[in-house]
Structure formats: C-alpha cells, structure tokens
Amino acid sequence: MRTALWSLIVKELLANWRDRRNRVILLIAPMIQVLVFSFAATQEVKNVPIAVLDQDRSVLSRELISRFEGSPQFSEIIRLANVAEIAPAIDSREALAVLHIGQDFSRRLAARQPAQIQLLLDGRRSNAAQVVQGYAVEIVDRMNAEVSELGGVRDPPGLVVARTWFNPNSDTLWSTVPGLFAVLTTSVAMMVSALSVARERELGSFEQLLVSPLTSVEILAGKAASALLIAVAETSTIMLIAMYVLGVPMEGSMLLLYAAMLVYLLSIIGIGLFISALASTQQQAIIGSFMFLAPAILLSGYATPVSNMPDWLQTLTLLNPVRHFVVIAKGSFLKDLPIDVVAAHLWPLALIAAATLSAATWLFRFKTA
C-alpha cells in the first residue's frame, strides 16, 4: 500500500475521532440503541386493557372472565353494561378488544352445543390485535377443553401444543436483536461513509485533498477503507453486547458472519460514498442517507416479513442489500445457517457492492474532473 494512501486512511480515522459529535454518534449512540431498541422494538403485547360484556351472568361466564383477569397479558378488565357501550370503548381506545358473552352461553354449553363468544378487536393496531386474539383464543380453548372433560364428552376439543423452533422460550430479545444488529450495522456504515466527502467540502479541505499525490480512485479507496474499519469495530461491539449483555446465542459460524458482513459493509459504503460525492454539505448527506435508510429498512424484512409483501415488491427487495444481510444475521445468531444459504445471499451482496462502489467511483471522478 502506498504511503500516501495509508496516510489518508489514518487521517480519516483521526478526523472522525477528534470530532466530539462524531465520537458520540459513532461510539455511544449504537451501544445505547442496541440496548434500548432491543426492549422497545418487541413484538410481545402486554398490559392490554380489554372490555367484557357478560350477558349470560352465569357461573361459567364468570369463570371465563376470571381467567382473563388472571392473565398477565391483560392489565385491566373493563365491565360493560350493554351493547351500546361496545363501540365507544373501542373508538376511544379505552380497550383494545371487547369480549362479548351472549345470553345463551352457559345454556348451550350445558346442552353440549357450540357456544360462540364474540371478540371485537381494534383494527387500527392490527399487529397488537392479532396477538390479543391469539391470547383470547388460547384462554377460551383451555376452558373449553376442561368443560368438555368435566361434562363427560368423549371427544373434547383438540388442544394445540405450540413448539417454537430456534427460540424455544419465545424470548422476544432473541427474535429482535439479530435483525436489530443488521439495522444498526447499516446505520453506522452509512453515516460514516456518507459524511466523509461532504465533510471535506464543508470544511474547505477538499481542494487540498485533490492536489495531493493521490488519484481520485485512491482517495475514494482510502475513505472506503477507513469507513470499513470504523464500521467493523462498531458492529463488533454491538455483537458483543448482543451476546454477553442481552444473552442472544451465536449458533452459527462467527467467521462466516464476518465474511458476509465485510461484503455487506462494502455495498453500504458504496452507497454512502455515492451520496457523499453527490452532496455539497453534511446536512445534504444526512438527508440523502435517511432517504435510503428508511425504505431500505422497511423493505428488509426486519419489521414486516418479505413474504407478506406483494409479489412485485418482493422482487424489488432483491436489490436491497439490507434484506440479504438481515437473513444472514438472523440465521447466524439463531440457527447455524448453512454455508449454501449464506452463499445464496452473499453473491447478490457482492454484485451490489461492485455496482455501488463503481457508481461512487465514477461520480467522484466526474465531480472532480
């Protein structure tokens, strides 16, 4: 490596370290984010207020309601007097769901007939509503089975025995942190690379860099190398926090994860350098980074499964490097992802990295010509 290129890499590292704001953004922010977001970005639903309208007022209906009261998922049971109070309870968000027990509930059970219970859910919180529906169905099914057994029915309703692969205790941290690791890796690499050239322009040192003995390609290579070193150090810290502070297991090969991470970081750094070469100020670079990060994370499968998206959008996500790395990160942490599956996502990342770095190099040379 040429001495001038090495000097540029050292200069970039020192520039990021000496800036107090950069130190806070690069060192402290990701550590706080991985700790806070791991608990905040959970798919578990707890402490839900639920309303109950009991028109049967029997021993069985009271037994059913007591089971909801004893469930840790429900923080409050709101008693309704009549049907007219159902709509206001949901409209005002006083309750996420309303359990409506009809007048013939106990009579139909005594006659060994199906007794329907109506569950009204607030569709404005669709994810939470689906989870609450699962809680309610489980409580009703358990009571249904017990009533059938006590009543001497030969064929009680079937019980669903749930088994969770790769996360046997259904620990939400295990399902949240690996995806969060991929997202924070993306954010760190993007911010470091996107601000590098824009910072030089804003500080007025860009012209001095251009008259140095380095070519435009070498200047970009030096900035990419320094951004890669910073990103690897940051993501390694995040990984250690995930494993030893939050207790998320690393079932797969860490060496394989690092290899995939290096290729992935190069693809993100290429996008960041392209944005940085295009921007004239750091503010423009930050806005450009956000314009990429927001849709990239939404289309990555981190929050919403890719399989739930329309077919045309699923095809479009194949161009999104974050999608490929989310699969690799989750698989490496939780289920020892086979090397052939990693390779299936690694070669698209390599193509994206080659395309983004080439585009950044072309734009940088064009702007400095």
N, C-alpha and C positions, 0 to 999 in steps of 0.2 A: 504494500500500500504506500502510495506517495506520501511524503512527509506533510505536504500542504493539505492533502485530503484528511489525514489524521488530525492535523491542527484544527481543521474546520469542525470535525466531529467533537473534539474536546471543547472548542469554543461554543458549540451549540449546547452541550451538556452544562457548561458553566453558566451560559446565559439563562437557561431555564432554572438553574439552582439559585442564582443570585437574585432573581426577581421574586420578592416575597409573595406576591399574589400567585405566581406560578407554583411556588412551593406548596402553598395552601391547596390550590386546585389539584395538583398532581399527587401530592403525598397524603394530605389529610382527608380530602373530600372522598376519594374512593373507599378508604377504610371506614369512614362514617356511613357511607351509602350502603356498603355490603352488610353492615350490622343493622342499620335502621330498615332498609328495604326488605331484608330477609324476614323480618317480623311484620312489616307493614303490607308488603305485597303478598299476602297469604290468600289462598282460595278457601280457607276454612271460614265458616259462618257461625258466630257465637253471639250470645246475649241478644237474641231476636225477640222483640215483642210480638205476641200473637193474640188475636181476639178469638173468643169462643162464644157461640150462640147455642145453648143447650135447650132445645125444645122438648126433649124427652124427659129430662129431670128424673132419671131412674138411677138405680144402684150401678148399673153397667156404664151409663153415660158419665156418672161422677167418677167411676174408676178410670175411665179413659182420660178424662180431663186431669185427674191427679197424676197420671203418667206423664202428661205434657208438663205439668208443674214441676215434677221431679227431674225432668231432663235438663242437663247443664246447658243445652243449646238455646233454651228459651229463658229469657230474663224476666219476663212479665206475662201474666195471663190476664187479658182484659175481658171482663164479662159483659156481654151484650144482652139487652133485654128483648129486642125484637129484630125482625128482618130489616127494618128501615135503618138501623144503626150500622149495617154492614158496609154500605158504600161510603159513608163519611169516615169510618175507621181506616179504610184503605186510602181514600182520597187525601186525607190529612197526614198520611204517613205515620199515623199513630200505631198501626200494626202492619207488619209485612204480609201477614196471612190471616185469614179468618177460617176457623173450623166450625162448620155448621152441622150439628147433630139433629136430625129430623125427629118428629114426634113418634114415629114407629120404629125407632132404633132397637130398643130392648124387646118389643113385641116380635119383630122379625127374627131377632136372634133366638128368642125362646121357641119360635116355630121352626128353627133351623133353616131359615131362609136368608139369602144375602141381604145384609143391611148396609146401605150405602151412606157414606159420610162425605159431605161436600167440603172441599178445601179450596178457598178462593185466595189467589196469590196476586201480589202487586207486580205486574209485568214491567214496570219501569226499572226494577232491579232484577233483571232476568236471571243473572247468574246466582244471586243470593236466593231468588225464589225457587230455582231448580234444586238447590241444596236443601232448602227448608222442606220442599216437597219430599225429598228423599228421607229426611228425618221423620216427617209425619207418617209416611208410608211404613217405615220400619216400626214405629211405635204401634200403629194400628195392626200391622201384621202379627206382632208379638202377642198382643191381647187377643186377636182373633184366634190364634193357634191355641192359646190357653183356654179360651172359652169353648172351643171345639173339643178339646181334650176332656175338660170337666163335664161337658154335656154328653159324653159317650159317643161322639161321632167317630165312626171308624176311619174315615179318610179326612184328617184335618188338613187345612190349607198347607201347601208346601212352604217350607222355610228356605229362604235364600241365604246361603252361607258364603259370605264375601271373603275372598282371598286377594290380597294386593301384592302383585309381583314387584320385585325390585325395591319396594318400600313397605315391608311387612307391617310396620306400626302406623302406617299412613301419616308419617311425620311431614307436616307441610314444609318444614325447612328443607327436607331432602328434595322435595319437588320444586321448590322455589329457587334455592341458592345456585344450582348448576346453570340454570337459564340466566340468572342474575349475573353470574360470573361472566358469561358471554357478552351480556349487555354492557357491563362496566368495562370489560376489555375493549369493546368497540368505542366507548366514550373517551377513554384515556388516549387510545391511539389516534382517534380523530382530532381531539383538541390539540395534542402536541404537534401533529403534522400540519394541521390547518392554520395554526398561528405562526409557523416558522418563517415563511417568506413574507407574510403580511407584517409581521413584527419588524423585520428588517426594513421594509418600505416605510413603515410609520416612524421608525427611529432615525431614518436617514442614513443607515449604514449599508443599504442595498447596493448603492453605486460603488462603495469601497470593495464590496464583495465581488462585483463584476470585473474590477480592474486587477484582481488577484490573479496569480498564475494558474488558477483552476479553470477548467472549462465549465460550461453550463451544466453538462451532464454530471461532472464530478461534484459540483455544488449541490445539485439535487440528490446525488448519491450520499453525500455527507449528511444532509439534512434527514434523509430517509434512515440512515444508519443510526443517527442519534435518537430519532423518534422511536426506532425499533428497540434500542437498548432501554430507554425510559419505559416504554410500554411493557416490555418483558419483566422488568423489575417490579413495576406496579402490579401486573397481573399475578406475578409470583406471590406477592404479599397478600393479594386478595384470595388466592388459592390456599395459602397457609391459614388465613383467618377462617375460611370456609371449613377446612379440615379439622383444625385443632381448637378453634374457639366455638364454632357452631356445630361441630361434630358430624359434618357430612362426610360419608365414606368416599374413598377413591378406590373403586373396584377395578378400574381399567389400568392400562399402562400409562404412567405419567410421561414416559419418554415419547410415546405415540401422541399424547395430548400436546406436548410441547412442539413436536414436529408440525402438527396440524396448526397450532397456534401461530407459529412463525410465518407459515404461508398465509394464514388468515390476516395477520397483522400487516403483512406487505400489501395485501389487497386494500385494506382500510387506509393505510398510509398513502397509497397511491391516490385514493380519492381525496384524502386530506390535502396532499400536496397540490393536486389539481385545483381544489378550492382556494388554497393559499396563493397559488400563482395567479389565479383569476382576480382575487380580492386586492384592493388597494390599502385597506385599513384592517386592523384586527377586529373591529366591530363587524365589518362585512364578512370576514372569515367565520366569525361566530355564528352569524345569521345563516351563512351557507352551510355550516356544519349541522345546525339544527334542522335545516330543510332536508338534509339527507338522513339524519338520525331518526327523526320522528317516523317517517314512513317505513324506513328500513327495519326498525324495531317492531312496528306494528305488523309488518309482513314476515316476520321471522319465525312465528310460531311460539314466541315467548309467552304472550298473553292469551292468544287465541290460536287453537290448533289450525295448521295449514289445511288439514283435510276438511275443515268446516267452511273454507272459503270457496267461492265459485271456481269452476274448472279453469277459466281463462286467467284468474288471478293466481291460482296455484302454479300455472305455467310461468307467469311473470315472476314469481318468487324465486325461481331457479336462478335468476340473475342477481339475487340478493345474497351477498356473502354472509350476512348475519344469519340467515336461515340455515346455511350449511354448518356454521360453527356452533349454533345452538344445539343441533342434533349431535355433533361430536362431543360437546361439553357435557350434555346430559347423559349420553351413553358412556362416556369415560368415567364420570363420577359414580353412576349408579349400577351399571350392568356389564362392565368389561366389554365394551363394544368391539366386535371382531374387526380385524385389520381390513378385511374386504369391504366392510360397511364404511370404515373410515376413509378408505381409498376412493369409494364411490362419491364421497363428498369432498375429498381432497383435490381431485383433479379439476372440478369446477372452480374451486378456490384458486388453484394455480393459474387457470385461464383468466379469471377475473383479476388476479394480481398482475399478470403480464399486461392485460389491457389497461388497467388503471395507471400503472407505473409508466407505460408507454405514452398514454394520453397526457399525464402530468409532465413528462419529459418534453413532449412536443410543444405543449403550451408554454412551458418555461422558456424553451429556446426561442419560440415565436415572440414572446413578450420581451425578451432581452436582445433580440436581433436588431 
